[in-house]
Amino acid sequence: MDSLLDFTGKVALVTGGSRGLGREMALALAERGADVIITSRKADACAAVAAEIEALGRQAMAHGCHVGHWGEIDAMVAAAYERFGKIDILINNAGMSPLYESLSSISEELFDKVVGVNLKGPFRLMATIGERMAAGEGGSIVNISSIASLQPSPNSEPYGAAKSGLNALTRSFAFAFGPSVRVNGIAAGPFLTDISKAWDMEAFERQAKSRHALKRGGQPDEIVGAALYLAGPGGSFTTGTVIRVDGGTP
């Protein structure tokens, strides 16, 4: 195996790992030698992906966890360290971007949920796992952000604000835990995951063909190359940055 893509002996934790981008990244890491902890709100869905990973000959752990709740995060992290003794790679992928009729219709509860999953949870995960990484043999943290954090747009105001905060944390945690822990982010563009089922696809395709460089949405497995680069030895001199994987979204 190419040494730049070799994750043999590594343990990775992927939030939101039961479907979409998270599942693709989890499987890609396992295919290259990593043992993987899969977490999302639905424990049964996590177990299904864990079974796929074990079929590849790697160890896997499924754990249901709502990353907006710090108590659940702490319990999950404790269970992961009890099972594997370490975490070398953390991918903060879990996120939510709900639809709403108008800005004034956004309830305080909904706003808090969006911030909790996209910002508060990743903060706690980075703080608790990053400290252990820095005290041990180091590691890599990859935060899945969004182009909505770089180019705020209508219909994603709380989401974009939370992801902008995640970008800020990415930079500050890189300095907090460097040099042994690298922290980076991916500003993901429009990927055709389960969330895209709620889109007006005809309108999206028209916009993509007229404005996007690649003239289409991304397939979930197209996040993998960037994630492996940032998580592994190939990205050894990259930290504190957010790279765009967005198909040339303007």
N, C-alpha and C positions, 0 to 999 in steps of 0.2 A: 504494500500500500504506500502511496505517496506520503512522505513524512509530514507534509503540510496539511494533510487531511486525515491524519491518524489520531484517533481518540481512544486507543487501546488503554484500558486501565482507568479511564476517566468516568466520573459520575456526574450526570447532568440532571437538573430539575427544570421541567418545562411547565409553566402555568398555562392554563387554557390548552392543554396538550391533547385533549380528547378528539379534536376535530380541526378542520381547516389548516391554517398555517402552523399551528402548534403541533398537530399530528405529523405533518410533513417534516418538521424540524426534528421531532423526537425520533422518528423512524430513520432519518438520515444520519443522526448521531449514532444510533444503534448499529446501523449497517457498517459504520466505520469504527466499531469497537467499544462504544460507550455503554455503560449501564444507565438506565433512565428512570427517573421518578416522574410519573404523569399525574398532574393534578388539575382538577376543574370542579365545578359545582356538582357534577353528576358522577358519582363514584362508579356506577355501572359502565358508563362510557369510558372512563379511565381504565377500567379493568379490561375492556375490549382491546384498547390500544396496547396495554401492557402484555396481553396475550400475543399480539402481533410481534412485539419486541422479543419476547421469550422464544418465539418461533424462529427468530434470527440467531438464536444461541446466546443472547445477552440476558442479564438480569433486569427485572423491571419491578417497579412498585407503583401501585395505583392508590391514590389517596384523594377522597373527596374533600374539597376545601373552597370556601368562598373567600377570595383574596381581599375583599373589602372589609373582612372581619379579622382584626389582629389576633384574637384568641385562637381562631382556627388556623391562622398562619403559623403561630408559635407551636401549636400541637403538631402540625404537619412537618415543620422543620425538625422538631425533636424526634419524630418518628423516622424521618429520612436519615438523620445522623445515627440513630440507634441501629438502623438496618445496614447502612453502608459505611458509616464512620467518617464520611467526608462528602462534600459537594464541590466539584471542580468548576462546574459551569451552571450558571443560573440564566434562564431565558424567561424574562417577564413578558409573556405574550398575551395573557388574559386581558380582555378589554370589552367595553360595551359602548355602543353609540346609538341610543334609542331615537326613534322618530317622535316628533311632537307637532301639534297643530300650529302653535305660535309660541313665541318667546314667553309671553305672559302666562301661558298654560303650563309651563314647566314648574312642577311642584318642588318644594324643598327636598322632599324625599327622593325624587328622581335625580335632582342635581347632586345630592349627597351620594347616591349610588354610583353615578358616573365618576365622580371624583374619587370615591372609595376604591373602585375597581381599577381605574386607570392611573391613579397617582398615589393614594394613601397605601394601598397594598404593596405596590412595587417599592415604595420607600421602606416599609417594614421588612420586606424580603431582602432588599439590598443591605439594610443596616445589620440585620441579624446574621445573614449568611456571609456578607462581605467581611465583617469583622473576623469571623472564623477563618475565612480564606486568607486574610492578611496575617493572622496569627499562625497559620500553617504554611502550606506550600504554594499559596497564591491561587489564582483562578481567573475566570473571565465571566463577566456579566453582560448580557445583551438585552436591551430594552426595546420592545417593539412599539415604536411610536407611529406617527401618521403624518402625511403631508398636510393634514388639517392643522398640525401644530406650526407649520412653516408659512402656510398661506390660509389664514382663517377665512372661512366661507360660510354662507348661510346654511342653516339646517344642521350645523354641527358645533354650535357655540360652546356648550359645556364640555363636550368631548375634545374639541380643539384646545380649549384652555387647559384641560387636564393633561393632555399630551404635551403641550408647551411646557408645563411644569415638569413633566417627565424628562424632557430634553435638558432642562436646567439641572435636575438631579443627576442625570447622566454625566454631565460635565463636573459637577461638584464632587460626586462620589469617586470619580476617576482620580481626583487629587487627594481625597480623603484616604483612599485605600491603596494608592500607588506607592511604590512601583510594582509590587507583586500581584496586584489585582488590576486587570484592565476592565474598563466600563465603557461600553459603546451603545449606540442605538441605531435602529433602522427606521427611517421614515417611510412607511409602507404606503404605496399608492392604492388604486382601486383593484383589489383582488377579488376574483369570482369565487368566493366562499359562500357559506350558508347565508351570511348577511346580505349578499347581493340579491337573494330571492325577494327581498322587499323593495328593490330598486325598480324604477321604470326602465326596463332594459332597452326598449327602443330609443328612448331619449339618451340613455347612456351611450349606446353604440353610435348614435349620430354625433354626440359630443366628442367621443373618442376618435372617430374617424376624421373629424375636422380640426381637432386641437392637440391630440396626443401624438408624440413622436412615433410610437409603435402602433397607434391607431386601434388599441384593444385593451381589455382588462387583463390582469395577470392571472395565471393559473397558480394554485396554491404551492406547487412544488418549485415555483420560480423564486421563492423566498430563500430556498435552501443554500444557494451558493454564497450569498452575503452572510447568512447566519453562520455557516461553517467557517468562513474566513474570519469573522470577528470572534468566534468562540475558540478557535484553535490556534495552533502555532503559526499558521500563515499570517495572522494579524498581530504578531508579536510587538510591532512598533506602532500599533494603532490603538489609541485610547482617548477618551473624552470627546468623542465626535459622534455625529449622527449622519449616516449616509442615506441617500435616497434610493429606494428601489420602487420606482413608480411608473415605469414605461414611458418616461418623458412627459409626465403631466406638467402643463404650464403653470 
